Amino acid sequence: MPKISWVEIVVTTVYLLNCCMTEGIHMVTPHEKYFGVKVDLSHLTVFSNITFLHVLDEKHKKQDPKS
């Protein structure tokens, strides 16, 4: 993955952690505690990358794809 993707992943992770409830502040999100309004998460989307599973050579059959 490009380095810029890692920056976006870290920023998104911190944002999501701030939107999650915690017991330390009596089941209120940090965002709600700081700003005084509930968080609207309807704008979130899923981002992902294509991944490949490594299969040992012993488990490959002759005509199976390698990648």
N, C-alpha and C positions, 0 to 999 in steps of 0.2 A: 504494500500500500504506500502511496506517496505520503511524505511527511505532513502535508497540509491536511490530509484525512485524519491523522492522529490528533492534530490540534482540534479539529471539529469534534472528534470523539470525546476528548477530555472536556471541552466546553459543554457538550451535551450531557455528559455524565454528571458534572457539577450542577448543571441546571436541574436535571431530574432528581438528584439527591436533595436539592433545596425544595423540591415540590413533593417530597415524600414525608409522611407523618413520622414523628419521632416521639418516644416516650418521655424524653427529657424535658420537653415543653408541653406536656399534657395533651398528647395526640393532636397537635396542631402542626401544620407544615411551617418550616422556617420562613418561607415566602409570605404566608398568611400572617405570621407573627410580626414580621417586619413591616409589611405594607398594609395590613389590616383588611385585605380582600382575599377571597378564595381564588385558587389558581384555576385557570381555564386551560385544559390540556387537549382541547379539540384540534389544535393546530399541529400536533405532533404526527410525524410520519415515520415509517420504518426505513432505515437505510441498512444496506448489507453489501457484501461482496460475494462473488462466486468462490466457492471453496471446493477443494478436491481431497478425497480420502486416499491415503496411501495404502495400497494393497500389496502385500508381500508377493514376490515373484513366484513363490511356491503355490500360492492360491490362484494365480492367473491361469486361465485356460489359453490355449494357443490363439484363438481368434478374439479374445477380449481386448478392448481398448486399453492403452497404457496410461492415458492421462485423464 
